[in-house]
Amino acid sequence: MPVALPGIKACVFDAYGTLFDYASAAARCRDVLGGRLDALNTLWRDKQLQYTWLRAVQGRHADFWQVTGDALDFALETLGLADAGLRARLMDLYLTLDAFPEVPKMLQRLKAAGVQTAILSNGTPDMLDAAVSNAGIGELLDAVLSVEAVGVYKPHPKVYHLAVDRFGIPASAISFQSSNAWDPMPPPLSACGSCGATVTDSDRSGCRASRITRSDHWRSCLR
């Protein structure tokens, strides 16, 4: 099937939840987590994102590996699962998250159509390198961009301008793809949309539209 992206020269993807299944780490610990698997996944992810937002607002940046560990500690303690061995296992597994099954073919189609591709993520360079290598998609990406280059988390505008600067093309020629409703927020309110880029919602969860971050500018893909 041909790729229909008129005027788009680059597609830039969020990593966690969009290309990589963040829930796959805990899923591989089902033998230990049992019935608390879903609760751990939800709490771990929620705290991970909350900590990035708080650090961005407070100007207290710490890299995503630390934030991910802090969030996991909170989740494990809350659920009565505090165990050093389990924590180490989950953190190691976070480096080799599963890519969603359609990701390689989707990237291949974009490359065949002459569209440049990149990841733009909160993840550290080492975390992203590990995930990309594990998924075997390195040759399908023109760039892997981390917020560490600007020292602040999404959705700060500085983050999205990393992609504009990297490709050296107008923001209107870049399509940002994310499964997170807040990343980036749609024009005219968004960090990303405010720079003139196209925003594509790749929502995988089927969540109810946010009153702040969703609008008619959003469309769905990767389903």
Long-range contacts (C-beta under 8 A, 24 or more apart in sequence): 1-109, 2-113, 3-109, 3-110, 3-112, 3-113, 3-115, 5-113, 5-115, 5-175, 7-172, 7-173, 8-115, 8-173, 8-174, 8-175, 8-198, 9-115, 9-116, 9-167, 9-169, 9-173, 9-174, 10-115, 10-116, 10-117, 10-118, 10-142, 10-163, 10-167, 10-169, 10-173, 10-174, 10-175, 11-110, 11-115, 11-116, 11-117, 11-118, 11-174, 11-175, 11-177, 12-117, 12-118, 12-119, 12-120, 12-145, 12-163, 12-174, 12-175, 12-176, 12-177, 13-117, 13-118, 13-119, 13-120, 13-177, 13-178, 13-202, 14-119, 14-120, 14-121, 14-176, 14-177, 14-178, 14-179, 14-180, 14-183, 14-202, 15-119, 15-120, 15-121, 15-122, 15-123, 15-128, 15-131, 16-97, 16-121, 16-122, 16-123, 17-45, 17-178, 17-179, 17-180, 17-204, 18-177, 18-178, 18-179, 18-180, 18-202, 18-204, 18-222, 19-99, 19-100, 19-103, 19-119, 19-131, 19-135, 19-137, 20-97, 20-98, 20-99, 20-100, 20-131, 20-135, 21-97, 21-98, 21-99, 21-100, 22-94, 22-97, 24-93, 24-97, 24-98, 25-90, 25-93, 25-94, 25-97, 26-90, 26-93, 28-93, 29-86, 29-89, 29-90, 29-93, 32-86, 33-81, 36-79, 36-81, 39-79, 40-75, 40-76, 40-79, 40-81, 43-74, 43-75, 43-78, 43-79, 44-71, 44-72, 44-75, 45-71, 47-71, 47-74, 47-75, 49-180, 52-122, 52-153, 52-154, 53-153, 55-153, 56-152, 56-153, 56-154, 56-156, 61-151, 61-152, 61-153, 63-124, 63-148, 64-122, 64-123, 64-124, 64-127, 64-147, 65-124, 65-126, 65-127, 67-122, 68-94, 94-127, 95-127, 95-130, 95-131, 95-134, 96-130, 96-131, 96-134, 97-131, 97-134, 98-135, 99-131, 99-134, 99-135, 99-137, 100-204, 100-222, 102-222, 103-135, 103-137, 104-135, 104-136, 104-137, 104-140, 106-222, 107-137, 107-140, 107-141, 108-140, 111-140, 116-142, 116-143, 116-167, 117-141, 117-142, 118-142, 118-143, 118-144, 118-145, 118-163, 118-166, 118-167, 119-143, 119-144, 119-145, 120-145, 120-159, 120-160, 120-162, 120-163, 120-176, 121-145, 121-146, 121-147, 122-146, 122-147, 122-153, 122-154, 124-148, 142-167, 143-167, 154-182, 154-183, 154-184, 154-191, 155-182, 155-183, 155-184, 155-185, 155-190, 155-191, 155-192, 156-191, 157-191, 157-192, 157-194, 157-195, 159-191, 160-184, 160-191, 160-192, 160-195, 160-197, 161-195, 163-197, 164-195, 164-197, 170-196, 171-195, 171-196, 171-197, 172-196, 172-197, 172-198, 174-198, 175-199, 175-200, 176-200, 177-202, 177-221, 177-222, 178-202, 179-203, 179-204, 179-205, 179-222, 181-207, 181-209, 181-210, 181-213, 181-214, 182-210, 182-213, 185-212, 185-213, 186-213, 186-214, 186-215, 186-217, 186-218, 187-215, 187-217, 189-213, 193-217
